[in-house]
Amino acid sequence: MIIDLRSDTVSKPTTGMLEAMMHAKVGDDVFAEDETVAQLEARVAAMFGMEAGLYCPSGTMSNQIAIKAHTQPLDEIICDQLAHIYNYETGGWAFHSGVSIKLLPSERGIMLPSALEASIQPDFDWLPNTRLVCIENTVNRGGGSVYTLEEMKALQPICKKYGLQYHLDGARIFNALVAKNYSTTDLHGIFDSISICFSKGLGAPIGSVLVGSKAFIKKSRKIRKVMGGGMRQAGFLAAACLYALDHHIERLAEDHQHAQLLANALAKNPLVSSIRNVETNIVIFSMIDKETTDRFVAYLAANEIKAVPFGGNSIRFVTHIDISAEMIQQTIEVIEKFV
Ligand SMILES: *Cc1c(COP(=O)(O)O)cnc(C)c1O
């Protein structure tokens, strides 16, 4: 039994999900004729209080379309230094949009209003125009850390004051909602755009939905096409996302409990030097030195447990729908025996 804790993207569709996919009503979505895609886009937009949605092949594409639609060359975007947009999207802001990026330092990827306001550029010829603020919730590199509602709301008046657009990379927004007990309704009216992943904790095979105003989504649809993201009978995939909305949100609490159990076991092993506070389904921890880090990853692999080295002496575990309580128990026993 392989226990794959590398990422919540590795999960496979359940039988129920495959069943829903097989029976999807589809059409050519480039001609806007796929009713399942249309249903998903409308449903996600309504959930998050937005006018329209756009189904995209990946979260990276959703984020990059949003940056492109909100900016023009000579603009600057602001992100936390841990942001996925900065670290893991191949520098797409420069490649697709010709904008510069300003990175704000933080402890766990939570952007503070004072830091944001201080980073906005005045209007000089020699400075780019600050245009867009992107936050991430939950923060992957922060160890699955979660913004409170107040923390997200606190940045909005600054965006308004300086005429900036406000984007949420909500790849794992449902983990945040479940962990902090707020609902999609609570997010209404805060952001100009939100991207939401379905192939992470929600367990769908593919896809992300970008939501925003009608005009923003009209522009985004064209950008998706030029990036090669116009899809044909994508309703088979959208059906998996609709199924996930009905069946896979509340169960995220189980992934969070599993992550906490793994953290508790790690905390008891003297070769583990530190563990980031676990708030959702991600556990980032450090071993006492590099040699022990490499040895632990190899030891886990020898015990059929997959994990990713996460820079320096760090390792990341991510729990998800394909990780059962039995697998967690087995992993804990393996962790306890590591000397
Ligand atoms: C996974 C992820 C994305 C998008 O990733 P894709 O693999 O392109 O779907 C974006 N933001 C965050 C925070 C992520 O974790």
The ligand as an SDF file (V2000), in Angstrom:
LIG
                    3D

 15 15  0  0  0  0  0  0  0  0999 V2000
   -1.7370   24.2740   -6.6450 C   0  0  0  0  0  0  0  0  0  0  0  0
   -1.8130   25.7320   -6.4910 C   0  0  0  0  0  0  0  0  0  0  0  0
   -2.1130   26.5710   -7.5840 C   0  0  0  0  0  0  0  0  0  0  0  0
   -2.3680   26.0680   -8.9780 C   0  0  0  0  0  0  0  0  0  0  0  0
   -1.6860   24.9700   -9.3330 O   0  0  0  0  0  0  0  0  0  0  0  0
   -1.9880   24.0620  -10.6120 P   0  0  0  0  0  0  0  0  0  0  0  0
   -1.1180   22.9020  -10.3440 O   0  0  0  0  0  0  0  0  0  0  0  0
   -1.5960   24.8640  -11.7850 O   0  0  0  0  0  0  0  0  0  0  0  0
   -3.4500   23.7230  -10.6400 O   0  0  0  0  0  0  0  0  0  0  0  0
   -2.1900   27.9140   -7.3460 C   0  0  0  0  0  0  0  0  0  0  0  0
   -2.0130   28.4220   -6.1230 N   0  0  0  0  0  0  0  0  0  0  0  0
   -1.7410   27.6510   -5.0520 C   0  0  0  0  0  0  0  0  0  0  0  0
   -1.6080   28.2720   -3.7200 C   0  0  0  0  0  0  0  0  0  0  0  0
   -1.6160   26.2800   -5.1980 C   0  0  0  0  0  0  0  0  0  0  0  0
   -1.3470   25.5190   -4.1390 O   0  0  0  0  0  0  0  0  0  0  0  0
  1  2  1  0
  2  3  1  0
  2 14  2  0
  3  4  1  0
  3 10  2  0
  4  5  1  0
  5  6  1  0
  6  7  2  0
  6  8  1  0
  6  9  1  0
 10 11  1  0
 11 12  2  0
 12 13  1  0
 12 14  1  0
 14 15  1  0
M  END
$$$$
